[in-house]
Amino acid sequence: MAKRSTLFIRIVEGKNLPIKDITGSSDPYCIVRIDNEAIIRTATIWKTLSPFWGEEYNVHLPPSFHTVSFHVLDEDSLSRDDVIGKVSIRKEALAAKPQGVDGWVNLTEIDPDEEVQGEIHLQVSVLGDADVPRILRCQVLEARDLAKKDRNGASDPFVRVRYNGKTHESTVIKKSCYPRWNESFEFELDDTLADSPLSVEVWDWDLVSKNDFLGKVLFNIHSLQSAQQEEGWFRLVPEKPKHSQHEGTLGSLRLQLRLRDETVLPSSHYQPLTELLCQSVGAHLNGNWPDLIMLIDETTTAESRQEVASNLVKLFLGQGLAKEFLDVLFKLELDRTSEPNTLFRSNSLASKSMESFLKVAGMQYLHRLLGPLINRIFEEKKYVELDPNKVELKEAGCAGLHRVHTEAEVIQQSANLLQSYLSDLLHAILQSASYCPVALCQAFQQLYQRVHKRFPEPEYRKVKFIAVTSFLCLRFISPAIMSPKLFHLREKHADARTSRTLLLLAKAIQTIGNLDTLTCCCKEPWMVSLQPAIQQGITQLKDFISKLVTCGDSEDLFLKERMSLKYGSMEKGGYLLLHRTKDKSLLMASPFKKYFVTISKDILSYSRTQHSKKSSFISLPKIRAVEKVEEKSFGSANVMQIISSEDSRHIETLYLDCKSVNELNQWLSALRKACSHNTDTMSCYHPGIYKGDRWSCCHQKDKADQGCDKTKHGVTLQEWYDPLDPDLESQLIYRHLIGVRQAMRDKHLEMKLQNDDGDCKTVEGDKKLDGVSRFFHVLQDLQDSHTAVEEEEKSKNKNLLLELQT
């Protein structure tokens, strides 16, 4: 059994942001933090006060997280980025809305006294008995992960302990966010002031300016008298929030958030449900009606259809029945479609499932297909415009000395450039028939055949091609061209000029995918200059589809190459700055060198070039921790460390310097997931480096010191290349089915009555209905198992509370 918290984040857009630049605009971007740890940075949207991001993320979190916050900043090239405002949402607020949060939220001013983080280790005890004056002792041991308040990337923390009007202060620990004090403070306990709290405050000492508040912990004296002693790590909390003078004037963010806390049971609990779903698909293969899949199709609402489709596709991919599952949905949609022009144009379960299937099984194919062309467009940054109403001659540059391009010249040059891009794209599509994954070929093949069988008339001869292109071009290739970042083709969004080029290219491929040049030219006459290229592209695309729907045959010469493009394979690679240290201190000022780093199978390897024969490697099972490094250690906020050991005595640390916070968290996530089943992991680590004769984080001189901060194995980002998790997908499907169980019962009863009224009840029909009835029993069994687990958890928590009280 495993508990998993997943937070879906969609940062949609902002509006009414304040002006931060002298141009009268801003260049906003957003940083997402989980408990003050930055995990995501959106792209910068240049020169706007109403940015649109549209970025989506799934973050796997430990159940102990407290807050998710969104900090909006204005990017500046020459000076420090300006802070605009933030939105903070506590875990309790997200948990109270299981359907999710969707709406506009006002940005608030960032108050330094509220920006606290970290924990403090305290032992608070009451000494003596009732006959003599009792003593209240507070032992301040250490703190970790304190906020960085100074320019050197650290703080100078000290502790201030207050009780009954008296105050004690600890010594100041210079340049550390992980201080160790080991100091005790005593107060005479006043029984008449049971409501007076003990306050433990942490401050950053400053020589010239005012001391900065780092957080506090309050203790109830009455509870302390009952327990006699409390010891542990206590989370620092801010002062009471002040009323902001800028409420509503900093603009707002539109966010979509959904927190899911899942208890994933052992595989055996989900096996009956998985078997019934597979049997329903198998019934379709045997010529019977797949009632269970049809019930799910009929009762899934538009709001949940995308998520359900994705979960079902992943489940059937894991069972090796994705092609058969899609075929069931294709047939269901074809049976209720009378007009071929509307086929697969709605957001039905069939359309959403095929779209999810392409993203899961075809992402490597998409990257190989579009990667070179997208990179070329980003690097060239040519001005392209076909619409006369949008041509800006100053953007197009000069044709020669002191002569500006005419509008006709700009349009002609743009048409030539677009034709060049389109020609490269179509050539790449034609060549991709040799490496398109087998799973995609087979799915398109059965779609092509199903549509041809449903609409065999000569006037509908194009429909089977359009059915394939509606998914391949309109729902896969074209969206990836328009938004390369959302399909992981680029790290950043395109600027305005490149975005326009991508949009025009996407329009052209959409027109080719519709197999109709006249409609586009009627709606947008300025696209007529591309008509010859589009017409040629239609012919080439039909030839490609004819090859694609036959390349699943066993005699295919390129079968081996296509099989090499797999889905759910944990592989990641790229150039990073790397430094390796083995039982030695860092002495060099700039120790990093450029290496190509790869995660594959059970090893992390690195070499000077991508194709170098000589490489070093670390066995993934030997990795004990994968964590971030303090910014002050190397002067970079994007350094991570990989701590490994062949045995318990010899520790080796590999430092990787990433280009951005996103790249840092992608590598952290990939490695943490690859090492998720490691047994000999560390519970504590040093976020600093051992330099000279001490750790830079906590100033301890013992190099073998176990660490001053706890490891964060639980925070990972969900990526398209993550391995399939059958148990998690089964749990997500179960949760959806429980929510629509009554609707499925009603639909099942309706089907049964139709069978009875139609007098077409057969032995096969009885078995069919019995199978659906078994499905409801399986759902009830799963629900009982979850209830039993929850009761057991409550009992454990109750016993733990009794032990603490005792």
Rosetta blueprint (number, residue, H / E / L):
1 M L
2 A E
3 K E
4 R E
5 S E
6 T E
7 L E
8 F E
9 I E
10 R E
11 I E
12 V E
13 E E
14 G E
15 K E
16 N L
17 L L
18 P L
19 I L
20 K L
21 D L
22 I L
23 T L
24 G L
25 S L
26 S L
27 D L
28 P E
29 Y E
30 C E
31 I E
32 V E
33 R E
34 I E
35 D L
36 N L
37 E E
38 A E
39 I E
40 I E
41 R E
42 T L
43 A L
44 T L
45 I L
46 W L
47 K L
48 T L
49 L L
50 S L
51 P L
52 F E
53 W E
54 G E
55 E E
56 E E
57 Y E
58 N E
59 V E
60 H E
61 L E
62 P L
63 P L
64 S L
65 F L
66 H L
67 T E
68 V E
69 S E
70 F E
71 H E
72 V E
73 L E
74 D E
75 E L
76 D L
77 S L
78 L L
79 S L
80 R L
81 D L
82 D E
83 V E
84 I E
85 G E
86 K E
87 V E
88 S E
89 I E
90 R E
91 K H
92 E H
93 A H
94 L H
95 A H
96 A L
97 K L
98 P L
99 Q L
100 G L
101 V E
102 D E
103 G E
104 W E
105 V E
106 N E
107 L L
108 T E
109 E L
110 I L
111 D L
112 P H
113 D H
114 E H
115 E L
116 V L
117 Q L
118 G L
119 E E
120 I E
121 H E
122 L E
123 Q E
124 V E
125 S E
126 V E
127 L E
128 G L
129 D L
130 A L
131 D L
132 V L
133 P L
134 R L
135 I E
136 L E
137 R E
138 C E
139 Q E
140 V E
141 L E
142 E E
143 A E
144 R E
145 D L
146 L L
147 A L
148 K L
149 K L
150 D L
151 R L
152 N L
153 G L
154 A L
155 S L
156 D L
157 P E
158 F E
159 V E
160 R E
161 V E
162 R E
163 Y E
164 N L
165 G L
166 K E
167 T E
168 H E
169 E E
170 S L
171 T L
172 V L
173 I L
174 K L
175 K L
176 S L
177 C L
178 Y L
179 P L
180 R E
181 W E
182 N E
183 E E
184 S E
185 F E
186 E E
187 F E
188 E E
189 L L
190 D L
191 D H
192 T H
193 L H
194 A L
195 D L
196 S L
197 P L
198 L E
199 S E
200 V E
201 E E
202 V E
203 W E
204 D E
205 W L
206 D L
207 L L
208 V L
209 S L
210 K L
211 N L
212 D E
213 F E
214 L E
215 G E
216 K E
217 V E
218 L E
219 F E
220 N L
221 I H
222 H H
223 S H
224 L H
225 Q H
226 S H
227 A H
228 Q L
229 Q E
230 E E
231 E E
232 G E
233 W E
234 F E
235 R E
236 L L
237 V E
238 P L
239 E L
240 K L
241 P L
242 K L
243 H L
244 S L
245 Q L
246 H L
247 E L
248 G L
249 T L
250 L L
251 G L
252 S E
253 L E
254 R E
255 L E
256 Q E
257 L E
258 R E
259 L E
260 R E
261 D E
262 E E
263 T E
264 V E
265 L L
266 P L
267 S H
268 S H
269 H H
270 Y H
271 Q H
272 P H
273 L H
274 T H
275 E H
276 L H
277 L H
278 C H
279 Q H
280 S H
281 V H
282 G H
283 A H
284 H H
285 L H
286 N L
287 G L
288 N L
289 W L
290 P L
291 D H
292 L H
293 I H
294 M H
295 L H
296 I H
297 D H
298 E H
299 T H
300 T L
301 T L
302 A L
303 E L
304 S L
305 R H
306 Q H
307 E H
308 V H
309 A H
310 S H
311 N H
312 L H
313 V H
314 K H
315 L H
316 F H
317 L H
318 G H
319 Q H
320 G L
321 L L
322 A H
323 K H
324 E H
325 F H
326 L H
327 D H
328 V H
329 L H
330 F H
331 K H
332 L H
333 E H
334 L H
335 D H
336 R L
337 T L
338 S L
339 E L
340 P H
341 N H
342 T H
343 L L
344 F L
345 R L
346 S L
347 N L
348 S L
349 L H
350 A H
351 S H
352 K H
353 S H
354 M H
355 E H
356 S H
357 F H
358 L H
359 K H
360 V H
361 A H
362 G L
363 M H
364 Q H
365 Y H
366 L H
367 H H
368 R H
369 L H
370 L H
371 G H
372 P H
373 L H
374 I H
375 N H
376 R H
377 I H
378 F H
379 E H
380 E H
381 K L
382 K L
383 Y L
384 V L
385 E L
386 L L
387 D L
388 P H
389 N H
390 K H
391 V L
392 E L
393 L H
394 K H
395 E H
396 A H
397 G L
398 C E
399 A E
400 G E
401 L L
402 H L
403 R E
404 V E
405 H L
406 T L
407 E H
408 A H
409 E H
410 V H
411 I H
412 Q H
413 Q H
414 S H
415 A H
416 N H
417 L H
418 L H
419 Q H
420 S H
421 Y H
422 L H
423 S H
424 D H
425 L H
426 L H
427 H H
428 A H
429 I H
430 L H
431 Q H
432 S H
433 A H
434 S H
435 Y L
436 C L
437 P L
438 V H
439 A H
440 L H
441 C H
442 Q H
443 A H
444 F H
445 Q H
446 Q H
447 L H
448 Y H
449 Q H
450 R H
451 V H
452 H H
453 K H
454 R H
455 F L
456 P L
457 E L
458 P H
459 E H
460 Y H
461 R L
462 K L
463 V H
464 K H
465 F H
466 I H
467 A H
468 V H
469 T H
470 S H
471 F H
472 L H
473 C H
474 L H
475 R H
476 F H
477 I H
478 S H
479 P H
480 A H
481 I H
482 M H
483 S L
484 P H
485 K H
486 L H
487 F H
488 H L
489 L L
490 R L
491 E L
492 K L
493 H L
494 A L
495 D L
496 A H
497 R H
498 T H
499 S H
500 R H
501 T H
502 L H
503 L H
504 L H
505 L H
506 A H
507 K H
508 A H
509 I H
510 Q H
511 T H
512 I H
513 G H
514 N H
515 L L
516 D L
517 T H
518 L H
519 T H
520 C H
521 C H
522 C H
523 K H
524 E L
525 P H
526 W H
527 M H
528 V H
529 S H
530 L H
531 Q H
532 P H
533 A H
534 I H
535 Q H
536 Q H
537 G H
538 I H
539 T H
540 Q H
541 L H
542 K H
543 D H
544 F H
545 I H
546 S H
547 K H
548 L H
549 V L
550 T L
551 C L
552 G L
553 D L
554 S L
555 E L
556 D L
557 L L
558 F L
559 L H
560 K H
561 E H
562 R H
563 M H
564 S L
565 L L
566 K L
567 Y L
568 G L
569 S L
570 M L
571 E L
572 K E
573 G E
574 G E
575 Y E
576 L E
577 L E
578 L E
579 H E
580 R E
581 T E
582 K E
583 D L
584 K L
585 S L
586 L L
587 L L
588 M L
589 A L
590 S L
591 P L
592 F L
593 K E
594 K E
595 Y E
596 F E
597 V E
598 T E
599 I E
600 S E
601 K L
602 D L
603 I E
604 L E
605 S E
606 Y E
607 S E
608 R L
609 T L
610 Q L
611 H L
612 S L
613 K L
614 K L
615 S L
616 S E
617 F E
618 I E
619 S E
620 L H
621 P H
622 K H
623 I E
624 R E
625 A E
626 V E
627 E E
628 K E
629 V L
630 E L
631 E H
632 K H
633 S H
634 F H
635 G L
636 S L
637 A L
638 N L
639 V E
640 M E
641 Q E
642 I E
643 I E
644 S E
645 S E
646 E L
647 D L
648 S L
649 R L
650 H L
651 I E
652 E E
653 T E
654 L E
655 Y E
656 L E
657 D E
658 C L
659 K L
660 S L
661 V H
662 N H
663 E H
664 L H
665 N H
666 Q H
667 W H
668 L H
669 S H
670 A H
671 L H
672 R H
673 K H
674 A H
675 C L
676 S L
677 H L
678 N L
679 T L
680 D L
681 T L
682 M L
683 S L
684 C E
685 Y E
686 H L
687 P L
688 G L
689 I L
690 Y E
691 K E
692 G L
693 D L
694 R E
695 W E
696 S L
697 C L
698 C L
699 H L
700 Q L
701 K L
702 D L
703 K L
704 A L
705 D L
706 Q L
707 G L
708 C L
709 D E
710 K E
711 T L
712 K L
713 H L
714 G L
715 V L
716 T E
717 L E
718 Q L
719 E L
720 W L
721 Y L
722 D L
723 P L
724 L L
725 D L
726 P H
727 D H
728 L H
729 E H
730 S H
731 Q H
732 L H
733 I H
734 Y H
735 R H
736 H H
737 L H
738 I H
739 G H
740 V L
741 R H
742 Q H
743 A H
744 M H
745 R H
746 D H
747 K H
748 H H
749 L H
750 E H
751 M H
752 K H
753 L H
754 Q H
755 N H
756 D H
757 D H
758 G L
759 D L
760 C L
761 K L
762 T L
763 V H
764 E H
765 G H
766 D H
767 K H
768 K H
769 L H
770 D H
771 G H
772 V H
773 S H
774 R H
775 F H
776 F H
777 H H
778 V H
779 L H
780 Q H
781 D H
782 L H
783 Q H
784 D H
785 S H
786 H H
787 T H
788 A H
789 V H
790 E H
791 E H
792 E H
793 E H
794 K H
795 S H
796 K H
797 N H
798 K H
799 N H
800 L H
801 L H
802 L H
803 E H
804 L H
805 Q H
806 T L
